[in-house]
Amino acid sequence: MKKLLTGAFMAAMATGAQAEDVTLQLKWVTQAQFAGYYVAQAKGFYEEEGLNVTILPGGPDIAPEQVIAGGGADVIVDWMPAALAARERGLPLVNIAQPFKHGGLELTCLKDSGVASTADFADKTLGVWFYGNEYPFYGWMAKLGLATDGSAGGVTVLKQAFNVDALLQKQAACISVMTYNEYGQVIDAGITPDQLVTFNYHEEGVGIMEDGLYVMEDKLADAAFQETMVKFVRASMKGWKYAEANTDEAAQIVVDADETGAQTLDHQKYMMSEVAKLTAGSNGALDPADYAETVATLLAAVSAESPAITKEPEGMAYTLDITDKALAQ
């Protein structure tokens, strides 16, 4: 019996020694926005693929593009606008998978501020997140023909903190929210849905691709790295589909993974139920039509104060090779 246990232990050690290390940098802090990766780790999906995955939380002072550029991660979670902006500026990021099929970015407004439709944005103050999140906003305003410099008939841009205080304190008529996070915070603060008017970017024809997986283009020239990413994407999507089907369990896994202790189970359950709507319908493969819509949105803002890109992306901004192989197995 002792020999059998020793043999099993040695086999396990050998398997562990052969595991491929992968470091994933998230776009934000540990929360259900990234549940698929935490679920894949907790349920052993990465281990089944022979991967040893380290998940690095993000935060307000962490730019995933800078982390991967410095060699601190193999793959990052990012929004397409920020990735394309980085690519045009010399950092060749490539989208290898797109777990989020739908977008959760919205602008929510207090009705008593006088906003009932986009025509009412003129001469209002709108809260906007920066650090790459401003790009779709400028594309939208360009589409509406609204200046963003605070001039008469245009809009005043408030550089919004990553909270909902600007709306609660009436510093802005509208603020940026995610369906799965800040919108819920507004409701939790005592404002009822019928007191709000909310605009979803995608429904307004300015859809942009949100949480995708990106790697450095030169790494894809390595066949071994490609195979590692195939395994990583396959296991990650298994994690996402499990999370979709088991939202409460996924929320608990996220809370357990949060080393800061900042996340509450109730909020993560709410967040996971909303995130599941955004990953629904995705098998991980990028839809070229969604990519084209994102590029069109960004090019509409070329003359804005903060354009993401100034021309059509060159080279390999995305590849379907990784998901094609992942889905084939």
C-alpha atoms as one frame of an Amber mdcrd trajectory, in Angstrom:
protein
   0.000   0.000   0.000   2.845   2.319   0.891   4.498   1.645  -2.456   1.240
   2.412  -4.275   0.848   5.716  -2.430   4.454   6.617  -3.096   3.989   5.823
  -6.771   0.833   7.947  -6.957   2.621  10.787  -5.193   5.567  10.617  -7.580
   3.192  10.565 -10.570   1.406  13.617  -9.239   4.709  15.356  -8.716   5.772
  14.520 -12.253   2.500  15.825 -13.660   2.888  19.027 -11.655   6.432  19.466
 -12.876   5.230  19.289 -16.449   2.477  21.865 -15.959   2.715  24.897 -18.213
   2.708  28.210 -16.363   0.317  30.910 -17.589  -0.121  34.338 -16.013  -3.400
  36.155 -16.643  -3.716  39.879 -15.893  -7.279  41.041 -15.260  -8.624  44.450
 -16.232 -10.050  45.132 -12.778 -10.255  43.766  -9.245 -11.408  40.276  -8.332
 -15.134  40.196  -9.073 -17.697  38.228 -11.072 -16.731  40.130 -14.217 -13.918
  37.551 -14.350 -15.789  34.601 -12.854 -15.025  32.230 -15.730 -11.308  32.291
 -14.985 -11.723  31.816 -11.250 -14.206  28.999 -11.860 -11.827  27.306 -14.313
  -9.136  27.468 -11.657 -11.325  26.325  -8.761 -12.992  23.468 -10.652  -9.687
  22.130 -11.974 -10.327  22.913 -15.654  -6.891  24.487 -16.071  -5.262  21.593
 -14.266  -7.001  19.143 -16.599  -5.277  20.924 -19.494  -1.905  20.695 -17.782
  -1.823  24.390 -16.955  -0.721  26.199 -13.824  -2.570  29.521 -14.097  -1.828
  32.555 -11.960  -4.606  35.169 -11.976  -3.483  38.720 -11.221  -6.217  41.164
 -10.135  -6.231  44.623 -11.662  -7.151  47.967 -10.192  -7.209  51.716 -10.839
  -3.415  51.895 -10.963  -2.877  48.815 -13.131  -2.989  48.990 -16.926  -3.072
  45.477 -18.424  -1.378  46.764 -21.589   1.595  47.975 -19.575   1.791  44.741
 -17.610   1.994  42.537 -20.698   4.371  44.952 -22.414   6.712  44.598 -19.459
   6.530  40.810 -19.519   4.405  40.572 -16.369   1.660  38.506 -18.015   1.205
  36.063 -20.875  -2.378  37.067 -21.565  -4.596  39.945 -20.450  -8.281  40.769
 -20.234  -8.948  44.039 -22.032 -11.520  45.997 -23.990 -10.980  46.178 -27.732
 -10.796  50.025 -27.849  -7.883  50.078 -25.412  -6.181  47.185 -27.195  -6.497
  48.831 -30.604  -5.271  52.132 -29.202  -2.231  50.367 -27.782  -1.671  48.586
 -31.086  -1.676  51.828 -33.080   0.822  53.260 -30.613   3.254  50.394 -31.110
   2.162  47.616 -28.724   1.030  44.745 -31.017  -1.799  43.193 -29.015  -3.880
  40.472 -30.650  -7.344  39.296 -29.584  -7.285  35.486 -29.347 -10.747  34.953
 -27.809 -13.898  36.900 -26.961 -15.822  35.470 -23.980 -18.102  38.548 -23.772
 -20.547  38.540 -26.678 -22.572  41.522 -25.453 -21.609  44.862 -23.929 -22.496
  46.037 -20.439 -21.419  49.681 -20.775 -24.247  52.163 -20.259 -24.947  55.783
 -19.435 -27.609  56.191 -16.787 -29.294  59.541 -16.113 -31.598  61.034 -13.519
 -34.942  61.886 -15.095 -35.201  65.024 -13.001 -32.029  66.312 -14.686 -34.096
  66.780 -17.842 -32.738  63.852 -19.841 -35.350  61.736 -21.579 -33.500  60.976
 -24.817 -30.075  61.510 -26.376 -31.383  64.814 -27.754 -31.347  66.093 -24.169
 -27.597  65.547 -23.684 -26.865  69.021 -25.037 -25.604  71.406 -22.351 -25.495
  68.613 -19.763 -22.590  67.246 -17.736 -21.884  63.584 -18.397 -19.667  61.371
 -16.254 -17.096  59.397 -18.199 -14.488  56.859 -17.123 -11.036  57.379 -18.580
  -7.963  55.126 -18.759  -9.198  53.770 -22.102 -12.892  53.607 -21.209 -13.512
  57.054 -22.712 -13.012  55.924 -26.307 -16.546  54.598 -26.962 -18.015  57.709
 -25.337 -16.236  60.034 -27.748 -17.354  57.863 -30.659 -20.954  58.127 -29.492
 -20.831  61.885 -29.044 -19.285  62.247 -32.520 -22.137  60.201 -33.956 -24.623
  62.501 -32.212 -22.777  65.598 -33.449 -22.128  66.858 -29.926 -18.961  68.743
 -29.023 -17.289  67.514 -25.844 -15.454  70.696 -24.843 -18.233  72.177 -22.741
 -19.217  74.702 -25.388 -22.848  75.779 -25.845 -24.936  73.033 -27.375 -22.333
  70.398 -26.554 -21.629  68.380 -23.442 -19.321  68.900 -20.491 -17.256  65.817
 -19.667 -16.766  65.005 -16.007 -13.814  62.684 -15.407 -15.724  60.189 -13.323
 -14.291  58.153 -10.468 -15.001  54.430 -10.498 -18.111  54.876  -8.360 -21.571
  56.444  -8.643 -21.035  59.480  -6.387 -21.282  61.965  -9.273 -24.894  60.939
  -9.895 -25.893  60.692  -6.247 -24.423  64.126  -5.543 -25.900  65.510  -8.777
 -22.535  66.598 -10.121 -23.573  65.082 -13.473 -26.884  64.469 -15.198 -25.645
  61.077 -16.383 -22.812  58.764 -15.393 -21.097  55.718 -16.829 -22.218  52.395
 -15.391 -21.823  48.709 -16.125 -24.995  46.641 -16.128 -23.386  44.200 -13.724
 -21.909  46.652 -11.236 -22.493  50.395 -10.943 -26.111  50.303 -12.116 -26.817
  48.023  -9.162 -24.977  50.441  -6.875 -27.275  53.257  -8.012 -30.309  51.122
  -7.188 -28.808  50.079  -3.852 -28.395  53.784  -3.018 -32.188  54.147  -3.046
 -32.816  55.437  -6.555 -35.543  53.454  -8.284 -35.372  52.347 -11.936 -38.325
  54.599 -12.825 -36.277  57.600 -11.685 -33.627  56.763 -14.280 -33.214  56.838
 -18.043 -30.519  54.438 -19.184 -28.801  54.170 -22.568 -26.921  51.035 -23.581
 -24.022  51.764 -25.927 -24.662  48.771 -28.152 -28.363  49.586 -28.481 -27.387
  53.130 -29.467 -25.365  51.763 -32.377 -21.976  52.366 -30.805 -21.223  48.887
 -29.613 -17.668  48.055 -28.655 -16.127  44.722 -27.740 -15.553  44.470 -24.030
 -13.695  41.771 -22.087 -11.573  39.811 -24.547  -8.305  37.903 -24.204  -5.176
  39.456 -25.707  -1.580  38.367 -26.196   1.502  39.861 -27.817   1.679  39.211
 -31.550   5.286  38.011 -31.543   4.441  35.294 -29.011   1.993  33.755 -31.487
   4.910  32.923 -33.784   5.843  30.239 -31.247   3.877  27.029 -31.899   4.276
  25.925 -28.278   2.809  29.206 -27.019  -0.084  28.854 -29.449  -0.848  25.389
 -28.093  -0.714  26.705 -24.530  -3.210  29.407 -25.428  -5.493  26.845 -27.083
  -5.559  24.938 -23.796  -6.027  28.124 -21.804  -8.947  29.352 -23.935 -10.617
  25.952 -23.935 -10.440  25.677 -20.140 -11.462  29.317 -19.656 -14.567  28.933
 -21.810 -15.457  25.779 -19.905 -15.218  27.913 -16.787 -17.422  30.608 -18.317
 -20.129  28.174 -19.388 -20.100  26.575 -15.940 -20.407  30.014 -14.359 -23.360
  30.874 -16.613 -25.180  27.726 -15.555 -24.265  27.971 -11.865 -24.299  31.669
 -11.060 -24.572  31.409  -7.280 -21.748  28.882  -7.053 -19.624  31.027  -9.342
 -20.270  34.057  -7.131 -19.099  32.117  -4.086 -15.947  31.036  -5.914 -15.199
  34.692  -6.712 -15.717  35.755  -3.095 -13.436  32.945  -1.930 -10.762  34.059
  -4.409 -10.884  37.706  -3.317  -7.890  38.098  -1.023  -8.918  41.633  -0.042
 -12.205  40.508   1.489 -13.895  43.503  -0.131 -16.521  41.584  -2.090 -19.847
  40.547  -0.598 -21.693  37.433  -1.696 -24.961  39.274  -2.353 -23.325  41.777
  -4.700 -21.353  39.084  -6.492 -24.542  37.073  -7.009 -26.148  40.132  -8.585
 -23.061  40.782 -10.679 -22.772  37.178 -11.848 -26.428  37.048 -12.876 -25.836
  40.109 -15.074 -22.449  39.006 -16.426 -24.011  35.706 -17.511 -26.202  37.709
 -19.899 -23.092  39.155 -21.545 -21.273  35.865 -22.060 -24.429  34.065 -23.205
 -24.205  33.079 -26.845 -20.413  33.188 -26.954 -18.291  30.100 -27.526 -15.182
  32.225 -27.208 -14.724  32.994 -30.893 -14.649  36.630 -31.954 -17.392  37.681
 -34.376 -15.800  39.741 -37.175 -19.017  41.796 -37.387 -18.553  42.873 -33.765
 -14.963  43.804 -34.542 -16.081  45.896 -37.527 -18.672  47.692 -35.384 -16.030
  48.479 -32.760 -13.632  49.889 -35.348 -16.402  52.006 -36.896 -17.295  53.409
 -33.467 -13.701  54.341 -32.775 -13.058  55.880 -36.184 -16.099  58.127 -35.707
 -14.167  59.884 -32.943 -10.974  60.600 -34.875 -11.507  64.340 -34.491 -12.390
  64.069 -30.795 -10.157  65.182 -27.948  -9.180  61.605 -27.180  -9.368  59.316
 -30.217  -8.492  55.671 -29.681  -7.322  55.139 -33.256  -6.839  57.412 -36.241
  -6.992  54.809 -39.021  -8.037  51.259 -39.769  -5.973  48.839 -37.645  -3.064
  47.308 -39.503  -1.803  43.751 -39.256  -3.274  41.036 -37.058  -5.527  42.791
 -34.556  -7.308  39.494 -33.923  -6.959  35.851 -34.837  -9.496  33.031 -34.949
  -6.798  30.347 -35.027  -6.741  29.809 -31.269 -10.503  29.452 -30.829 -10.809
  27.348 -33.982  -8.403  24.820 -32.475  -9.905  25.079 -28.997 -13.414  24.453
 -30.279 -12.326  21.583 -32.522 -11.201  19.460 -29.577
